[in-house]
Amino acid sequence: MINVENLRHIYANGKVALDDINLEIGDGEFVAVIGTNGSGKSTLAKHFNALLKPTAGKVFVNGIDTADEENLWRVRENVGMVFQNPDNEIVAAIVEDDIAFGPENLGIEPAEIRRRVDLALDTVNMADYKKFSPSKLSGGQKQRIAIAGAVAMLTKIIVFDEPTAMLDPQGRREVLSTIKKLHAQGLTIILITHFMEEAAQADRVVVMEGGKILKIGTPREIFSDVREMKRLGLDVPVASELAARLKLPAGILTAAELAEAIKR
Amino acid sequence: MIDIKNISYTYMEGTPFEKIALREINFSVKEGDFLAIAGHTGSGKSTLIQIIAGLIDLKIGAVEIDGENISTKTARRKIGIVFQYPEYQLFEETVEKDIAFGPKNFGLSEAEISARVDEAMKLVGLDADIKNSSPFELSGGQKRRVAIAGILALKPKYLILDEPTAGLDPRAKKNLLSEIKKLHRAGVTIIFVSHAMEDIAALANRVIVLAQGKILFEGAPRKLFSQTEILNRAGLMPPPVTQLMLELRRAGLNVSTEILTLDEAEREISRLK
């Protein structure tokens, strides 16, 4: 569970990046955060695992106050992060060593590390590659190794900050299906993305603009207002946009729903 | 005209890490073309554009720019290349200095450099008043435009863009694509590397698909998207709107799947009613 209460963040140059953010993310929820560049999405994400601390207001992760320096490691045991560029996240020369890096730093005993690495490799479907050099992997595979690194820490919450931005369509599909699998296994997922088709898969969508939360709703609610989303410089899934153009009832998200509405 | 003649390229040849990146590539790019190169990560796209720009020396095959080998200075100066995430290469104190860096190295006069900076900024839709700003204070989309302007200030006849919209939000992406379209209309020949099929559909008159270092397809984008087998082999996907039409058809609606834009889709579905 993450609780964000009246969060403000002001950067050293005086820029107000986040302004009075209130948000509650429940256990096992899949929440997508969308907004244009500079809307504050990534700044918000960095507060979830104490990479940034509030200028004012509070962020609690499972009840732990992220502003307290003493809580840093407890926060990070609870929240894992996966970033845009897997090349910046991979540290070791062999896939399984890379995944073991986090647990090793926690001082966990070797047998337990082995168990966690194998579990993580299975989860992201990369067990066949455990002896590979990460440099030999595709973008999607590298990103799945980065995800496995978070899984091996047994964190209950994983924040993904535009994990598919640098990937090709194949890689994007692989990563999104891994995210959905983790969600199905009960993890709490926070996904920052520019791809509306990805956001449409979430339980809830948070729309940000100018450092504020503009709206929170189900994908169906959020993407039914096509004009508003375009005004914000965002997009909607193609099925929603076509439905709006064809003057079909609002709330259509998928091809199957569009087909039904057309037949009617 | 750019002629790519029988190019093959192998990385780390003669070592255990040897990897064939390109095999027997032949094609040409005519003046005024808007050519897209598509393929998944590792298909050889990046190697190919670096070879076209003269950044990798060839052992097999040749690249000719208007009949001249790319190894010559005159040929090389006709080509501009914008890499992925070019904003990481910004380094100067002001936008103006950053854009002027290339032309300065060409040894142009102050007046000419200043004129080129203004023109390049206009071409990418940057406001003249940000000239004295630090490039690092700008938004992601603006930074990228500054980086592209730095290349345009060199007045390349042929411009290679490697996934120019990656990581941009939908609005910045749309704006940048329309600036690229304008550049093309202004007479710059464009080579556009992308795996976003909707962008290729909207902009390119010709597309080359690479897979495992070979050309798998060359032709009009519209022809490509109906060939699902080629797309699958290349690890690509048709534009979202084409995928949607394919799904509608699978759901029993009698619609054409040779649809590339929302306008076409809207018309096609309206026809049913």
Interface residues (C-beta under 8 A of the other chain):
Chain A: G35 T36 N37 G38 Q84 S138 G139 G140 E162 A165 M166 L167 D168 P169 Q170 G171 H194 M196 E197 G233 L234 D235 P237 V238 A239 E241 L242 R245 L246 A255 A256 L258 A259 E260 I262 K263
Chain B: H40 T41 G42 S139 G140 G141 A166 G167 L168 D169 P170 R171 A172 H195 G235 L236 M237 P240 V241 Q243 L244 E247 L248 A251 G252 L253 L262 A265 E266 I269 S270 L272 K273
